[in-house]
Amino acid sequence: MTEVRRRAAIGIFATAAELDAVAARLTSQGISRCMSCPLAQAVAEMGQGDDQPALSAATLTDLHARFPTAMMLRVDLSGNAKEEAMVAQTLLSSAAQSVQLHDL
């Protein structure tokens, strides 16, 4: 049985407008598996039913301390290398304060 690899890309943005611009760009590229929320909400919800969080509690807490009003964009990746590269490039060329790729 082959193991399915789940990955997510995370971008931390200073404003909702910056996040919305990137989400719209990803959507125009055919990427629709985007979820966003204030970083403070992600910290508060940590461990409340998310069986495989994209970021550890320590990482979320650290990011929240550095960017208290920031927004988080999570993009669930399909495992396609071309898609992962496109999402990573889009996030890296954006106004994101922080970009990470995570195995889930």
C-alpha positions as a Markdown table, in Angstrom:
| # | Residue | x | y | z |
|---|---|---|---|---|
| 1 | Met | 0.0 | 0.0 | 0.0 |
| 2 | Thr | 1.4 | 3.4 | -1.0 |
| 3 | Glu | 1.6 | 6.1 | 1.6 |
| 4 | Val | -0.2 | 9.3 | 0.6 |
| 5 | Arg | 1.9 | 12.4 | 1.3 |
| 6 | Arg | -0.1 | 15.4 | 2.5 |
| 7 | Arg | 1.5 | 18.8 | 2.4 |
| 8 | Ala | 0.4 | 22.3 | 3.1 |
| 9 | Ala | 1.8 | 25.7 | 2.3 |
| 10 | Ile | 1.4 | 28.4 | 4.9 |
| 11 | Gly | 1.7 | 32.2 | 4.3 |
| 12 | Ile | 1.6 | 34.8 | 7.1 |
| 13 | Phe | 0.4 | 38.2 | 6.0 |
| 14 | Ala | 0.3 | 41.6 | 7.7 |
| 15 | Thr | -3.1 | 42.5 | 6.3 |
| 16 | Ala | -6.2 | 40.8 | 5.0 |
| 17 | Ala | -5.8 | 42.7 | 1.7 |
| 18 | Glu | -2.4 | 41.2 | 1.1 |
| 19 | Leu | -3.8 | 37.8 | 1.9 |
| 20 | Asp | -6.8 | 38.3 | -0.4 |
| 21 | Ala | -4.6 | 39.3 | -3.3 |
| 22 | Val | -2.6 | 36.1 | -3.0 |
| 23 | Ala | -5.7 | 34.0 | -2.6 |
| 24 | Ala | -7.2 | 35.5 | -5.7 |
| 25 | Arg | -3.9 | 34.9 | -7.6 |
| 26 | Leu | -3.9 | 31.3 | -6.5 |
| 27 | Thr | -7.5 | 30.9 | -7.5 |
| 28 | Ser | -6.8 | 32.3 | -11.0 |
| 29 | Gln | -4.1 | 29.6 | -11.3 |
| 30 | Gly | -6.6 | 26.9 | -10.5 |
| 31 | Ile | -5.7 | 26.4 | -6.8 |
| 32 | Ser | -8.9 | 26.5 | -4.8 |
| 33 | Arg | -7.9 | 24.7 | -1.6 |
| 34 | Cys | -7.1 | 27.8 | 0.4 |
| 35 | Met | -8.2 | 28.5 | 4.0 |
| 36 | Ser | -7.6 | 31.8 | 5.8 |
| 37 | Cys | -8.0 | 33.1 | 9.3 |
| 38 | Pro | -6.5 | 35.7 | 11.7 |
| 39 | Leu | -3.3 | 34.2 | 13.2 |
| 40 | Ala | -4.8 | 34.8 | 16.7 |
| 41 | Gln | -7.7 | 32.5 | 15.8 |
| 42 | Ala | -5.3 | 29.8 | 14.6 |
| 43 | Val | -3.5 | 30.0 | 17.9 |
| 44 | Ala | -6.7 | 29.9 | 19.9 |
| 45 | Glu | -8.1 | 26.9 | 17.9 |
| 46 | Met | -4.9 | 24.9 | 18.2 |
| 47 | Gly | -5.7 | 21.4 | 19.4 |
| 48 | Gln | -9.5 | 21.8 | 19.1 |
| 49 | Gly | -10.3 | 19.0 | 16.7 |
| 50 | Asp | -7.6 | 19.5 | 14.1 |
| 51 | Asp | -6.1 | 16.1 | 14.1 |
| 52 | Gln | -3.1 | 17.2 | 11.9 |
| 53 | Pro | -2.4 | 20.9 | 12.4 |
| 54 | Ala | -0.2 | 22.5 | 9.8 |
| 55 | Leu | 1.9 | 24.4 | 12.3 |
| 56 | Ser | 2.9 | 23.4 | 15.8 |
| 57 | Ala | 1.6 | 25.3 | 18.8 |
| 58 | Ala | 5.1 | 26.7 | 19.5 |
| 59 | Thr | 5.4 | 27.9 | 15.9 |
| 60 | Leu | 2.0 | 29.5 | 15.9 |
| 61 | Thr | 2.6 | 31.2 | 19.2 |
| 62 | Asp | 6.0 | 32.5 | 18.0 |
| 63 | Leu | 4.5 | 33.9 | 14.8 |
| 64 | His | 1.6 | 35.5 | 16.7 |
| 65 | Ala | 4.1 | 37.2 | 19.1 |
| 66 | Arg | 6.0 | 38.6 | 16.1 |
| 67 | Phe | 2.9 | 39.5 | 14.0 |
| 68 | Pro | 0.0 | 40.0 | 16.4 |
| 69 | Thr | -2.5 | 41.2 | 13.9 |
| 70 | Ala | -1.4 | 39.0 | 11.0 |
| 71 | Met | -3.6 | 36.7 | 8.8 |
| 72 | Met | -2.7 | 33.1 | 8.0 |
| 73 | Leu | -3.3 | 31.5 | 4.6 |
| 74 | Arg | -3.1 | 27.7 | 4.4 |
| 75 | Val | -3.1 | 26.0 | 1.0 |
| 76 | Asp | -3.6 | 22.2 | 1.0 |
| 77 | Leu | -1.4 | 20.8 | -1.7 |
| 78 | Ser | -2.4 | 17.8 | -3.9 |
| 79 | Gly | 1.1 | 16.2 | -4.0 |
| 80 | Asn | 1.8 | 17.4 | -7.6 |
| 81 | Ala | 5.3 | 18.8 | -7.7 |
| 82 | Lys | 4.4 | 21.4 | -10.3 |
| 83 | Glu | 1.5 | 22.7 | -8.2 |
| 84 | Glu | 3.7 | 22.8 | -5.1 |
| 85 | Ala | 6.3 | 24.8 | -7.0 |
| 86 | Met | 3.7 | 27.2 | -8.3 |
| 87 | Val | 2.2 | 27.8 | -4.9 |
| 88 | Ala | 5.6 | 28.2 | -3.3 |
| 89 | Gln | 6.6 | 30.7 | -5.9 |
| 90 | Thr | 3.4 | 32.6 | -5.6 |
| 91 | Leu | 3.8 | 32.9 | -1.8 |
| 92 | Leu | 7.5 | 33.8 | -2.0 |
| 93 | Ser | 6.9 | 36.5 | -4.5 |
| 94 | Ser | 4.0 | 38.0 | -2.4 |
| 95 | Ala | 4.0 | 40.3 | 0.6 |
| 96 | Ala | 4.0 | 37.4 | 3.0 |
| 97 | Gln | 5.9 | 38.0 | 6.2 |
| 98 | Ser | 6.6 | 34.2 | 6.5 |
| 99 | Val | 6.2 | 31.2 | 4.2 |
| 100 | Gln | 6.5 | 27.6 | 5.1 |
| 101 | Leu | 5.8 | 24.2 | 3.5 |
| 102 | His | 4.8 | 21.4 | 5.8 |
| 103 | Asp | 4.2 | 17.7 | 5.7 |
| 104 | Leu | 1.0 | 16.8 | 7.5 |
